């Protein structure tokens, strides 16, 4: 659950202007979703056709191999142990997909949204044009829309589909015009309020050698809750299942009976291993919003390709008729892809549900890179190098975003935002950061030629790519307590969102209690002193939180707002001012929150 941002501010444009100067595959156990009522005709009288779908989701512009834990997947071994495998990188993803397609006459490559947005610098600096070009080259046939496709608003999303130079930053090379996506981007449940119609096509029919398959694309209905108001201005988001069912009927009326839904909403498997057997023991080891959606989607839909939660799963969930149907997700960042193999019946123009098999496969880095994707990356890396490779700080070891409640990287970012806030207003006393806005670890190992322990601007960009601003607001002590309790109550009751807090703020989280009571009121301290409910506190937060994002509605009620600089600039300035090669930054113990279990 991550924030987005409004249009990139002037400092980012200045950076861009300065620039003007597959494979060995690891396979999960295959799962079959059988539908006894759809056995299909005798193959001897009517030969069935093989059909392959390859699916990705939540790529987020990760063209280069992701660093640290973001670039690994966990594999469960036969003896019950697990091992981590380095994975991802678009050069390897292209090779993996091409290898998987070999020998398949009918193959389609699809995605379930968030292909762009919250991207590392190589893509994000150029408004994700490099990722669109990479998807064109690796053969993406269709994608749904994720919440991050709205990072820069609907007009920018339309530009990514239709092409053309950026309205502010223009083209990035003389005579090189951005052509847009070769594949359709679908938005069945995203409605333009002015026209009352879907922002983009609601569905598309792909005819691959006589096999006609309809794809319906939807994004999560709750997108306005995780995106700034500017990003979704003028748009309305409808119910996912109702929308899929509406267009399923429309496709059937056109004689299209093989139907796949591309859904940017997801679930939570019982295991983090990509090859976890979700249906072991006869029960589905999957929870979360996608389960409820899948149970409502019409039986005529043959499979659901999903995303958003960045998890890996291939699970069977009963459709409304009670028949099992595959629901899949390939984690994130191009580390995995899902392979679905099935039979298409030309007599009924439908997929034979009993034949649908699926598995997640690793995009390993031991295979050869796709040369054409290497050439594309070289082009953009050359343009980005003057900005990306600039050293901005030093660290003693990895500063990670991992932690059940608090993370070392969350502490660092909150401290950096407090320092920036104090430079604007000396009354500032604390900072709050949403964990979903932290997109990658700061890794000690060198990513290029900068040397181990050196943090580059590009690495900082990967951590905070949203171009939120650091905003200051006045909150009463009572409001501050309410904010902390909103981490575990209201819309966050079922899936808590723990704010990362600056040095000096402490409290106890009692997980033996329920609801808002899990944040122990009497334990909340600022610099060792209890919070005075009637006093006023100057609090720093990013612009996403300032608008009440991620369920922190009380933050929107703060007063006397002052808008500061870009949040990435705050992190960069903090590292530059407080670290050196001789005195690198050491991660905190992440112990500002005391957890009682």
C-alpha positions in Angstrom: 0.0 0.0 0.0 2.0 2.9 -1.2 1.5 6.6 -1.8 1.9 8.4 -5.0 2.6 12.1 -5.7 1.5 15.0 -7.8 3.5 16.2 -10.7 7.2 16.3 -10.3 8.4 19.7 -9.0 10.8 22.1 -10.5 14.0 20.7 -8.9 13.5 17.4 -10.7 13.0 19.2 -14.0 16.3 21.0 -13.4 18.1 17.7 -13.0 16.6 16.5 -16.2 17.6 19.7 -18.0 21.2 19.2 -16.9 21.3 16.0 -18.7 20.7 17.8 -22.0 24.2 19.1 -21.7 15.3 -16.1 -20.2 17.2 -19.1 -19.5 17.5 -21.3 -16.5 14.1 -21.2 -14.8 13.2 -22.3 -11.3 9.7 -23.6 -11.3 7.0 -23.7 -8.7 4.8 -26.8 -8.4 2.1 -26.6 -11.0 -1.5 -26.1 -9.9 -4.6 -27.0 -11.8 -8.0 -25.3 -11.5 -10.6 -27.8 -12.7 -14.1 -27.1 -13.6 -16.0 -30.3 -13.9 -18.9 -28.6 -15.7 -16.6 -27.5 -18.5 -14.9 -30.7 -19.7 -15.0 -29.7 -23.4 -15.6 -31.9 -26.4 -13.6 -35.0 -27.3 -10.2 -33.8 -28.5 -10.2 -36.6 -31.0 -13.2 -35.1 -32.9 -12.3 -31.4 -32.3 -8.6 -30.8 -31.7 -7.9 -28.4 -28.8 -5.4 -25.7 -29.2 -2.5 -25.1 -26.8 -2.6 -21.6 -25.3 0.1 -20.0 -23.1 -0.2 -16.8 -21.0 2.9 -15.2 -19.4 2.1 -12.7 -16.7 3.9 -10.0 -14.6 2.8 -7.4 -12.2 4.2 -4.5 -10.1 7.3 -4.0 -12.2 7.6 -0.4 -11.0 10.2 0.6 -13.5 12.9 -1.7 -12.2 14.9 -1.9 -15.4 18.2 -2.6 -13.6 18.4 -5.6 -11.2 16.9 -4.5 -7.9 19.4 -4.3 -5.0 19.3 -6.0 -1.7 16.2 -7.9 -0.5 14.2 -6.2 -3.3 16.3 -8.3 -5.8 15.8 -11.7 -4.3 13.0 -14.3 -4.0 12.7 -17.1 -1.5 12.5 -20.7 -2.7 11.2 -23.5 -0.6 13.3 -26.7 -0.8 12.1 -30.3 -0.7 13.3 -30.7 2.9 11.3 -27.7 4.1 14.2 -25.3 4.3 14.4 -22.1 2.1 17.1 -20.4 0.1 17.2 -16.9 -1.5 17.8 -16.5 -5.2 19.0 -13.2 -6.9 16.4 -12.3 -9.4 15.1 -9.5 -11.6 16.4 -7.0 -14.2 14.7 -6.3 -17.5 17.5 -7.8 -19.6 16.9 -11.1 -17.8 13.2 -10.8 -17.8 13.2 -10.4 -21.6 15.4 -13.5 -21.9 13.2 -15.5 -19.5 10.0 -14.6 -21.4 11.5 -15.4 -24.8 12.8 -18.8 -23.5 9.3 -19.6 -22.0 7.6 -18.7 -25.3 9.8 -21.1 -27.3 7.8 -23.9 -28.8 4.4 -22.2 -28.1 2.5 -21.1 -31.2 -0.1 -19.3 -29.2 1.4 -17.2 -26.4 0.4 -13.9 -24.9 2.2 -11.7 -22.4 0.1 -9.8 -19.9 0.4 -7.6 -16.8 -1.8 -6.6 -13.9 -0.7 -3.0 -13.4 1.9 -0.8 -11.7 4.3 -1.4 -14.5 5.4 2.2 -14.0 5.4 4.5 -11.0 7.5 4.5 -7.8 10.3 3.7 -10.1 14.1 3.9 -9.6 15.9 6.8 -11.1 16.8 5.2 -14.5 13.1 5.2 -15.3 11.6 7.7 -12.9 13.9 10.6 -13.9 12.4 10.3 -17.5 8.8 10.0 -16.4 8.9 6.2 -17.0 9.4 6.4 -20.8 12.4 3.9 -20.6 10.1 1.3 -19.0 7.4 1.7 -21.6 10.0 1.3 -24.3 11.4 -1.8 -22.5 7.9 -3.4 -22.3 7.5 -2.7 -26.0 10.7 -4.6 -26.8 10.0 -7.6 -24.5 6.6 -8.2 -26.1 4.0 -7.1 -23.6 0.6 -7.6 -25.2 -1.8 -6.0 -22.7 -1.8 -4.6 -19.2 -4.3 -3.4 -16.6 -3.9 -0.2 -14.7 -2.4 0.0 -11.2 -2.7 2.8 -8.7 0.9 3.9 -9.5 0.0 4.6 -13.1 -1.7 7.7 -11.6 1.4 9.0 -10.0 1.5 12.0 -12.3 -2.3 12.1 -13.1 -4.5 10.9 -15.9 -3.1 13.1 -18.6 0.4 11.6 -18.1 -1.1 8.1 -18.1 -2.7 8.9 -21.5 0.6 10.2 -22.8 2.3 6.9 -21.8 -0.4 5.1 -23.9 -0.5 7.5 -26.8 3.1 8.9 -26.9 4.4 12.4 -27.3 7.0 14.4 -25.5 6.5 15.4 -21.9 4.5 18.7 -21.7 7.1 20.3 -19.3 10.4 18.5 -19.8 10.0 17.9 -23.5 11.9 15.2 -25.4 15.1 13.8 -24.0 17.1 13.7 -27.2 17.2 15.6 -30.5 14.9 13.9 -33.0 13.9 11.1 -30.6 10.1 11.3 -30.0 8.5 9.1 -27.4 6.0 6.8 -29.2 4.1 5.5 -26.3 3.0 1.9 -25.4 2.6 -0.6 -28.3 0.2 -2.5 -26.1 -3.2 -1.4 -24.7 -3.5 -0.2 -21.1 -6.9 -1.1 -19.8 -9.0 0.8 -17.2 -12.5 -0.7 -17.1 -13.4 0.6 -13.7 -11.6 4.0 -13.9 -14.2 6.5 -15.1 -13.6 10.0 -16.4 -16.1 12.0 -14.5 -16.5 14.5 -17.3 -17.4 11.9 -20.0 -18.8 9.2 -17.7 -16.8 6.7 -19.7 -13.7 4.6 -18.9 -10.5 6.6 -19.1 -8.9 4.0 -21.4 -10.3 0.9 -23.1 -12.1 -1.4 -20.6 -11.1 -4.6 -22.5 -9.4 -5.9 -25.5 -9.7 -9.1 -27.6 -6.4 -10.7 -28.6 -6.6 -13.2 -31.5 -3.6 -15.4 -31.6 -3.8 -17.9 -34.4 -7.5 -18.4 -34.1 -7.6 -18.4 -30.3 -9.6 -15.3 -29.3 -9.1 -14.2 -25.7 -10.8 -11.2 -24.0 -8.8 -9.3 -21.3 -10.6 -7.0 -18.9 -8.4 -4.7 -16.8 -9.3 -3.2 -13.4 -7.5 -1.4 -10.7 -8.3 -1.4 -7.0 -11.4 0.5 -6.0 -9.5 2.1 -3.1 -7.0 3.8 -5.3 -8.1 7.3 -4.1 -7.1 6.2 -0.6 -3.5 5.5 -1.5 -2.9 8.3 -4.2 -2.9 12.0 -3.7 -6.0 13.9 -4.7 -4.2 15.5 -7.6 -3.2 12.2 -9.0 -6.9 11.0 -9.3 -8.5 14.3 -9.9 -11.6 14.0 -12.2 -11.7 10.2 -11.9 -14.1 7.7 -10.2 -13.1 4.2 -9.3 -15.9 1.5 -9.5 -16.2 -1.9 -7.8 -13.8 -4.4 -9.3 -16.0 -7.5 -9.5 -19.1 -5.6 -10.7 -17.1 -4.0 -13.5 -15.5 -7.3 -14.6 -18.9 -9.0 -14.6 -20.4 -6.1 -16.7 -17.8 -6.4 -19.4 -17.8 -10.2 -19.3 -21.4 -10.1 -20.5 -20.5 -7.6 -23.2 -17.7 -9.8 -24.4 -20.0 -12.9 -24.5 -22.5 -11.0 -26.5 -19.7 -10.5 -29.1 -19.0 -14.3 -29.1 -15.9 -14.0 -26.9 -16.0 -16.8 -24.2 -12.3 -17.1 -23.3 -11.9 -14.3 -20.7 -9.1 -13.3 -18.3 -9.3 -10.5 -15.8 -6.2 -8.4 -15.0 -6.9 -7.1 -11.5 -4.6 -4.7 -9.7 -5.6 -5.9 -6.2 -4.1 -8.8 -4.4 -3.8 -11.1 -1.5 -1.5 -12.5 1.2 -0.2 -16.1 0.9 0.6 -18.1 4.0 4.2 -18.4 2.9 6.7 -15.9 1.4 8.2 -18.7 -0.8 7.3 -18.1 -4.4 6.8 -21.9 -4.9 4.6 -22.4 -1.9 1.8 -24.9 -2.6 -1.1 -22.6 -1.9 -3.7 -25.4 -2.1 -1.9 -28.0 0.0 -4.2 -29.9 2.3 -7.3 -28.9 0.3 -7.5 -25.4 1.7 -6.5 -22.1 0.0 -3.6 -20.5 1.8 -4.5 -17.0 0.6 -6.3 -14.1 2.3 -6.9 -10.5 1.5 -9.1 -8.4 -0.8 -8.6 -10.5 -3.9 -10.2 -13.6 -2.3 -13.5 -11.7 -1.9 -13.2 -10.3 -5.4 -12.5 -13.7 -7.0 -15.6 -15.2 -5.3 -17.8 -12.5 -6.9 -16.3 -12.6 -10.4 -18.5 -14.4 -12.9 -17.7 -18.1 -13.6 -17.3 -17.3 -17.3 -14.0 -15.6 -16.4 -11.3 -18.3 -16.8 -8.5 -16.9 -14.6 -7.5 -13.8 -12.6 -4.0 -12.3 -13.0 -3.5 -10.0 -10.0 -1.0 -7.8 -8.2 -0.6 -4.8 -5.8 0.5 -6.7 -2.7 3.8 -7.7 -4.2 3.3 -11.3 -3.2 3.8 -14.5 -5.2 1.0 -17.0 -5.4 -0.8 -19.4 -7.7 -4.0 -20.4 -5.8 -7.4 -21.9 -6.6 -10.4 -20.0 -5.3 -13.9 -21.1 -6.0 -15.9 -19.0 -8.5 -19.6 -18.2 -7.7 -20.6 -21.6 -9.2 -18.3 -23.4 -6.8 -15.7 -24.4 -9.3 -12.0 -23.8 -8.6 -10.3 -21.0 -10.6 -6.7 -19.9 -10.7 -5.7 -16.6 -9.1 -2.1 -15.6 -9.7 0.5 -13.0 -8.8 4.2 -12.9 -9.7 5.6 -10.8 -6.7 7.1 -7.6 -8.0 10.0 -5.8 -9.7 10.3 -8.4 -12.5 11.8 -11.1 -10.2 9.2 -13.6 -11.3 6.7 -14.3 -14.0 3.7 -16.5 -14.0 3.3 -19.2 -16.7 -0.2 -20.3 -17.4 -0.8 -23.2 -19.9 -4.3 -24.3 -21.0 -6.3 -25.7 -23.9 -8.5 -23.6 -26.1 -11.6 -25.2 -27.6 -12.2 -23.8 -31.2 -15.7 -25.4 -31.2 -16.9 -23.3 -28.2 -14.3 -20.5 -28.5 -13.6 -21.0 -24.8 -10.8 -22.1 -22.5 -11.2 -25.5 -21.1 -11.0 -24.7 -17.4 -10.0 -28.3 -16.4 -6.7 -27.8 -18.4 -5.5 -24.6 -16.9 -2.2 -25.0 -15.1 -0.1 -22.3 -13.5 3.3 -21.8 -11.9 5.6 -18.9 -10.9 9.1 -19.0 -12.4 12.2 -17.1 -11.3 13.9 -14.5 -13.5 17.4 -15.6 -12.5 20.6 -13.8 -13.3 22.6 -16.8 -14.4 21.1 -16.7 -17.9 22.2 -14.5 -20.8 21.0 -11.0 -21.0 18.7 -9.9 -23.9 21.1 -7.8 -26.1 18.4 -5.4 -27.4 17.3 -4.6 -23.8 21.0 -4.0 -22.8 21.3 -1.6 -25.7 18.2 0.3 -24.5 19.4 0.5 -21.0 22.8 1.8 -22.2 21.1 4.6 -23.9 19.2 5.8 -20.8 22.0 5.1 -18.4 24.2 7.4 -20.4 21.6 10.2 -20.1 21.1 9.6 -16.4 24.7 9.1 -15.4 25.6 12.7 -14.4 22.8 12.7 -11.8 22.6 9.1 -10.9 26.2 8.5 -10.0 26.7 11.6 -7.8 27.8 10.6 -4.3 25.5 12.1 -1.6 26.5 10.2 1.6 28.2 7.2 3.3 26.9 4.3 5.3 28.5 1.6 7.5 26.2 -1.3 6.3 22.9 -1.9 4.7 20.1 0.4 6.0 17.0 -1.7 5.5 13.3 -1.0 5.4 12.5 -4.3 6.9 10.9 -4.6 10.4 7.6 -5.7 11.8 6.8 -2.2 13.1 9.9 0.1 12.7 12.9 -0.1 10.4 16.4 1.5 10.4 15.7 3.2 7.1 12.4 4.5 8.3 14.2 6.0 11.3 16.7 7.6 9.0 14.1 9.2 6.7 12.1 10.5 9.6 15.2 12.0 11.2 16.1 13.6 7.8 12.6 15.1 7.5 12.8 16.5 11.0 16.1 18.1 10.3 14.7 19.7 7.1 11.6 20.9 9.1 13.8 22.5 11.7 15.7 24.4 9.0 12.4 25.9 8.0 10.8 26.4 11.4 12.7 26.0 14.7 9.5 25.0 16.4 9.5 21.6 14.6 9.7 18.7 17.1 9.0 15.5 15.3 8.5 13.8 11.9 6.2 11.0 10.7 6.9 8.8 7.6 4.6 6.2 6.0 6.4 2.9 5.3 4.8 2.4 1.9 6.7 5.5 0.7 10.0 3.7 1.3 10.6 1.7 -1.9 14.1 0.1 -1.5 16.9 -0.4 1.0 20.1 1.6 1.0 22.7 -1.1 0.2 26.3 -1.0 1.4 27.7 -2.9 -1.7 28.5 -0.7 -4.6 25.9 -0.6 -7.4 28.5 0.9 -9.8 32.0 2.4 -9.6 31.3 4.5 -6.5 32.7 2.1 -4.0 31.2 0.2 -1.1 29.4 2.3 1.5 28.9 5.2 -0.9 25.3 6.4 -1.3 24.6 7.8 -4.8 21.8 10.1 -5.8 20.4 7.3 -7.9 20.3 5.0 -4.8 18.5 7.6 -2.8 16.0 8.1 -5.6 15.2 4.4 -5.5 14.4 4.8 -1.8 12.1 7.8 -2.2 10.9 8.2 -5.9 7.6 10.0 -5.3 8.6 13.6 -5.3 6.4 14.3 -2.3 7.2 17.5 -0.4 8.0 17.7 3.3 5.1 19.6 4.9 4.9 21.1 8.4 1.6 21.3 10.3 0.5 22.2 13.8 -1.2 19.3 15.7 -2.6 19.3 19.2 -1.3 16.6 21.6 -4.8 15.0 21.3 -4.5 15.0 17.5 -1.1 13.4 17.7 -2.4 10.6 19.9 -5.2 10.1 17.5 -2.8 9.8 14.6 -0.7 7.2 16.3 -3.9 5.2 17.1 -5.0 5.4 13.5 -2.1 3.1 12.7 -4.1 0.2 14.1 -7.7 1.4 13.9 -10.2 2.6 11.4 -9.3 1.6 7.8 -6.0 0.3 9.2 -7.5 -2.0 11.8 -7.2 -5.2 9.8 -3.8 -4.4 8.2 -1.9 -1.9 10.4 0.3 0.8 8.8 3.0 1.7 11.2 4.4 5.2 10.8 8.2 5.6 11.0 9.0 8.2 13.7 11.8 10.6 14.3 14.3 10.4 17.2 12.7 11.5 20.5 9.2 10.1 20.0 8.6 6.8 21.8 5.6 4.7 22.7 4.5 1.1 23.4 2.6 -1.0 21.0 0.7 -3.8 22.9 -0.3 -6.5 20.4 -2.2 -8.4 23.0 -4.9 -5.7 22.8 -7.2 -4.9 19.9 -8.0 -1.8 17.8 -6.8 1.6 18.8 -6.0 0.3 22.3 -2.9 -1.4 20.9 -1.2 2.0 21.0 -0.8 2.6 24.8 -1.8 6.2 25.4 0.1 6.7 28.6 3.3 5.4 27.0 3.6 8.1 24.3 6.5 10.4 25.1 8.4 13.1 23.3 11.9 13.6 24.5 10.9 11.7 27.6 7.9 13.8 28.5 4.2 12.7 28.2 2.2 14.3 25.4 0.2 17.3 26.6 -3.2 16.9 24.9 -3.8 20.6 25.0 -0.4 21.7 23.7 0.5 22.4 20.1 3.3 20.4 18.3 4.9 21.3 15.0 5.0 18.1 13.0 6.8 17.2 9.7 5.3 14.7 7.2 5.3 14.2 3.5 2.6 15.7 1.4 0.8 12.3 0.9 0.3 12.0 4.7 -0.5 15.7 5.0 -3.6 15.0 2.8 -4.8 12.2 5.1 -3.3 9.4 3.0 -3.1 5.8 4.1 -6.0 6.3 6.5 -4.3 9.0 8.6 -7.3 11.3 8.3 -6.4 13.3 11.4 -3.2 14.6 9.8 -5.4 16.4 7.2 -6.9 18.4 10.1 -3.6 19.9 11.1 -3.3 23.7 10.7 -0.8 26.3 9.7 0.7 24.2 6.9 4.1 25.1 5.5 5.3 23.3 2.3 9.0 22.5 2.3 11.3 20.9 -0.2 11.3 17.6 -2.0 11.4 14.7 0.4 14.3 13.1 -1.5 16.2 16.4 -1.2 15.7 16.3 2.6 17.3 12.8 2.7 20.1 13.8 0.4 20.8 17.0 2.4 20.8 15.0 5.7 23.3 12.4 4.5 25.5 15.0 2.9 25.6 17.1 6.0 26.0 14.3 8.6 28.2 11.7 6.9 31.6 11.4 5.3 34.0 8.6 4.2 35.6 8.9 7.6 32.4 9.1 9.6 29.7 7.1 7.7 26.1 6.7 8.9 25.4 3.7 11.2 21.8 2.4 11.1 19.7 2.8 14.3 18.6 -0.1 16.4 15.0 0.6 15.4 13.9 0.6 19.0 11.8 3.7 19.3 8.6 1.6 19.5 8.4 -0.9 22.3 6.4 -3.9 21.1 4.5 -6.2 23.6 3.3 -9.5 22.2 
